[in-house]
Amino acid sequence: MDGVSVHGAGVRSVARIVARDDGRGGTSLPVLESDGPLALRRTRASGPEARVMLVGAMSGPHGGDHFTVEARVEEGARLSVGSAAATIALPGQAKSEARYDVRIGVADGAELHWMPEQLISAQGSDLYVTTRVDLAATARLVLREEQVLGRVGEEPGRLTSRLTVRIAERVVLDQELACGPGAPGGWDGPAVLAGHRAVGQLVVVRPEFAAEPVTARALGEGATVVPLAGPAALVTAVAPDALWLRRLLDEALTSLA
């Protein structure tokens, strides 16, 4: 199958999206490729944007799996990407770590909304997630990440997540969080999650933030917003569950509108 292979005890799967200004006020998708555990579907959209849904055609990732999603938004295009359901990291027959890599590029005058559902770290799983975003100077971005440690009534697996954002080749954000069994001590302490089981962040990049930076402030209980070293803002939130976390991040995005 194109884009998917089995390597040892794990599955390798790659999904690719390219969004392009169609010259008629809309956005075309000349590349929309996926197979195996990662399935991409174009959905109905209004206005200039294209919308794509990531559908889990199989469960996972399991131990030893390596999933990759690549998205490129070309100059003047508008793209919104979501997912049909939460992604659940599961233990597998292989005791090795699973990987989930997201690689995003957004050109000048282009806009991307990257809004997947939660990533749930099930007991016994071991997942390393990396998200790398490269933006041109006048690109726009809204990116949401939500992670839930354990399903209802269970302990979490190990989850390590790294997010890197570059604007005009300048790094404005590079952070990593490790949680669960085997993670460095203190991840569940008052300086990090403080006993919460849901953590999320929202990165908003807009050229106008260069002239009027976002003011650092608390956004109710459990969330804060800070300006980044560029036309960007970062919202970080912790909550006892996924629903509460989503509400915090939705309210934060509204406050930045």
C-alpha positions as CSV (number, residue, x, y, z in Angstrom):
1,M,0.0,0.0,0.0
2,D,1.2,3.5,-0.8
3,G,2.5,5.4,2.3
4,V,2.3,2.5,4.7
5,S,4.8,-0.3,5.5
6,V,5.4,-2.8,8.2
7,H,8.8,-2.7,9.8
8,G,9.6,-5.3,12.4
9,A,6.7,-5.3,14.9
10,G,5.6,-1.7,14.0
11,V,3.7,0.0,11.3
12,R,5.1,3.0,9.3
13,S,2.6,5.3,7.8
14,V,2.9,8.7,6.1
15,A,0.1,11.2,5.2
16,R,0.7,14.3,3.0
17,I,-1.3,17.4,2.4
18,V,-0.5,20.3,0.0
19,A,-2.9,23.2,-0.2
20,R,-2.7,25.7,-3.1
21,D,-4.5,28.9,-4.0
22,D,-6.6,27.9,-7.0
23,G,-6.6,31.4,-8.6
24,R,-10.4,31.7,-8.3
25,G,-10.7,32.7,-4.7
26,G,-10.5,29.2,-3.3
27,T,-8.0,26.6,-2.2
28,S,-7.2,23.4,-4.1
29,L,-5.6,20.2,-2.7
30,P,-3.2,18.9,-5.4
31,V,-1.8,16.5,-2.8
32,L,-3.9,14.5,-0.4
33,E,-2.2,11.2,0.1
34,S,-2.6,8.7,3.0
35,D,-3.0,5.0,3.6
36,G,-3.0,2.4,6.5
37,P,-3.7,3.9,9.9
38,L,-3.8,7.5,8.6
39,A,-6.7,8.4,6.3
40,L,-7.3,12.0,4.9
41,R,-10.7,13.1,3.7
42,R,-11.7,16.4,2.2
43,T,-14.9,17.8,3.8
44,R,-17.2,20.6,2.7
45,A,-16.0,24.1,3.3
46,S,-17.3,27.6,2.6
47,G,-15.3,30.6,1.5
48,P,-11.7,30.4,0.4
49,E,-10.5,27.6,2.7
50,A,-10.2,23.9,2.2
51,R,-11.0,21.5,5.0
52,V,-9.4,18.2,5.7
53,M,-10.3,15.5,8.2
54,L,-7.8,13.0,9.6
55,V,-9.6,9.7,10.1
56,G,-8.1,6.9,12.1
57,A,-8.5,3.9,9.8
58,M,-6.9,1.7,12.4
59,S,-6.3,1.9,16.2
60,G,-3.0,3.2,17.5
61,P,-0.3,4.2,17.4
62,H,0.9,1.0,19.2
63,G,4.4,0.4,20.5
64,G,6.9,0.4,17.6
65,D,4.6,2.3,15.2
66,H,5.8,5.4,13.4
67,F,3.2,7.8,12.0
68,T,4.0,11.0,10.1
69,V,1.7,13.7,8.9
70,E,3.1,16.4,6.5
71,A,1.2,19.5,5.5
72,R,2.3,22.4,3.3
73,V,0.1,25.5,2.7
74,E,1.3,27.5,-0.3
75,E,1.2,31.2,-0.8
76,G,-2.4,32.6,-0.5
77,A,-4.0,29.3,0.4
78,R,-6.3,28.6,3.4
79,L,-6.4,25.2,5.1
80,S,-8.2,23.8,8.1
81,V,-7.2,20.4,9.4
82,G,-9.1,18.5,12.1
83,S,-9.6,14.9,13.2
84,A,-12.7,12.7,13.4
85,A,-11.9,11.3,16.9
86,A,-9.3,11.3,19.6
87,T,-6.0,9.5,18.9
88,I,-5.3,6.8,21.5
89,A,-1.7,5.7,22.1
90,L,-1.8,2.0,23.0
91,P,0.7,-0.6,24.2
92,G,1.7,-3.1,21.5
93,Q,3.5,-6.4,21.1
94,A,6.7,-4.4,20.6
95,K,8.0,-2.9,23.8
96,S,9.7,-0.1,21.8
97,E,8.5,3.5,21.8
98,A,5.9,4.7,19.2
99,R,6.4,7.9,17.3
100,Y,4.0,10.4,15.9
101,D,5.6,13.2,13.8
102,V,3.8,16.3,12.4
103,R,5.7,18.5,9.9
104,I,4.0,21.8,8.9
105,G,5.0,24.5,6.5
106,V,3.0,27.7,5.8
107,A,4.0,30.2,3.1
108,D,3.6,34.0,3.0
109,G,0.0,35.2,2.9
110,A,-1.3,31.6,3.7
111,E,-3.3,30.5,6.7
112,L,-3.6,27.2,8.6
113,H,-5.9,26.1,11.4
114,W,-4.5,22.8,12.8
115,M,-7.2,21.6,15.3
116,P,-7.1,17.8,15.9
117,E,-8.9,16.1,18.7
118,Q,-7.2,15.0,21.9
119,L,-4.3,12.6,22.1
120,I,-5.0,10.0,24.9
121,S,-2.1,8.2,26.6
122,A,-3.4,4.8,27.6
123,Q,-1.9,2.8,30.4
124,G,1.2,0.8,29.2
125,S,1.8,2.9,26.1
126,D,5.0,4.8,25.3
127,L,4.6,7.6,22.7
128,Y,7.0,10.4,21.5
129,V,5.2,13.1,19.6
130,T,7.0,15.9,17.7
131,T,5.4,18.8,16.0
132,R,7.6,21.1,13.9
133,V,6.1,24.2,12.3
134,D,7.9,26.5,9.8
135,L,6.1,29.7,8.9
136,A,7.0,32.5,6.5
137,A,7.0,36.1,7.8
138,T,3.3,36.9,6.9
139,A,1.8,33.4,7.5
140,R,-1.1,32.9,9.9
141,L,-1.5,29.9,12.2
142,V,-3.9,28.6,14.8
143,L,-2.5,25.3,16.3
144,R,-4.1,23.4,19.1
145,E,-2.6,20.4,21.0
146,E,-4.5,18.6,23.7
147,Q,-3.2,15.6,25.7
148,V,-5.1,13.5,28.2
149,L,-3.2,11.2,30.6
150,G,-5.0,7.9,30.8
151,R,-8.5,6.8,30.0
152,V,-11.2,7.0,32.7
153,G,-10.1,5.2,35.8
154,E,-6.6,4.2,34.6
155,E,-3.1,5.4,35.0
156,P,-1.4,7.0,32.0
157,G,1.3,5.6,29.8
158,R,4.5,7.5,29.1
159,L,4.0,10.5,26.8
160,T,6.7,12.9,25.6
161,S,5.7,15.8,23.4
162,R,7.9,18.4,21.7
163,L,6.6,21.5,19.8
164,T,8.9,23.7,17.7
165,V,7.7,26.8,15.9
166,R,9.8,28.9,13.5
167,I,8.8,32.2,11.9
168,A,11.0,33.4,9.0
169,E,13.6,30.8,10.1
170,R,13.7,32.2,13.6
171,V,12.8,29.8,16.5
172,V,10.0,31.4,18.6
173,L,9.0,28.3,20.5
174,D,10.8,25.0,21.3
175,Q,9.5,23.1,24.3
176,E,9.2,19.5,25.5
177,L,7.0,17.9,28.1
178,A,7.4,14.4,29.4
179,C,4.7,12.8,31.6
180,G,3.9,9.3,33.0
181,P,6.0,6.4,34.2
182,G,9.7,6.9,33.5
183,A,9.4,10.6,32.9
184,P,11.7,13.0,34.9
185,G,10.5,13.6,38.4
186,G,8.2,16.5,39.1
187,W,6.0,16.2,36.0
188,D,2.9,15.8,38.2
189,G,4.0,18.4,40.8
190,P,2.8,21.9,41.4
191,A,5.2,23.5,38.9
192,V,3.9,21.4,36.0
193,L,0.5,19.5,36.0
194,A,-0.3,19.9,39.6
195,G,-2.3,16.7,39.6
196,H,-4.3,17.5,36.5
197,R,-4.8,14.9,33.8
198,A,-5.3,17.1,30.8
199,V,-2.9,19.6,29.3
200,G,-3.0,21.6,26.2
201,Q,-1.6,24.5,24.3
202,L,-2.7,26.9,21.6
203,V,-0.3,28.7,19.3
204,V,-1.7,31.8,17.5
205,V,0.5,33.5,14.9
206,R,-0.7,36.7,13.2
207,P,1.4,39.4,11.5
208,E,-0.4,42.2,13.4
209,F,1.0,40.8,16.7
210,A,4.4,42.3,15.7
211,A,3.0,45.8,16.1
212,E,0.6,45.0,19.0
213,P,2.0,42.1,21.0
214,V,-0.3,40.0,23.2
215,T,-0.2,41.0,26.9
216,A,0.8,38.2,29.3
217,R,-2.1,37.3,31.6
218,A,-4.0,34.6,33.3
219,L,-7.1,33.3,31.5
220,G,-9.3,32.2,34.4
221,E,-8.3,29.2,36.5
222,G,-5.7,26.9,34.8
223,A,-4.8,28.9,31.7
224,T,-2.3,31.6,30.8
225,V,-1.3,33.5,27.6
226,V,2.1,34.8,26.9
227,P,3.6,36.6,23.9
228,L,6.4,34.8,22.0
229,A,9.5,36.4,20.5
230,G,7.7,37.2,17.2
231,P,4.2,37.9,15.9
232,A,2.8,35.0,18.0
233,A,1.2,34.1,21.3
234,L,1.1,30.9,23.3
235,V,-1.7,29.7,25.5
236,T,-1.0,26.9,28.0
237,A,-3.8,25.2,30.0
238,V,-4.2,22.4,32.5
239,A,-7.5,20.8,33.5
240,P,-8.9,17.8,35.3
241,D,-10.5,16.4,32.1
242,A,-10.7,16.8,28.3
243,L,-14.0,18.7,28.3
244,W,-12.7,21.3,30.7
245,L,-9.5,21.7,28.8
246,R,-11.3,22.3,25.5
247,R,-13.5,24.9,27.1
248,L,-10.4,26.7,28.4
249,L,-8.7,26.7,25.0
250,D,-11.9,27.8,23.2
251,E,-12.3,30.7,25.5
252,A,-8.6,31.6,25.1
253,L,-8.9,31.6,21.3
254,T,-12.0,33.8,21.5
255,S,-10.1,36.3,23.7
256,L,-7.4,36.6,21.1
257,A,-9.8,37.3,18.2
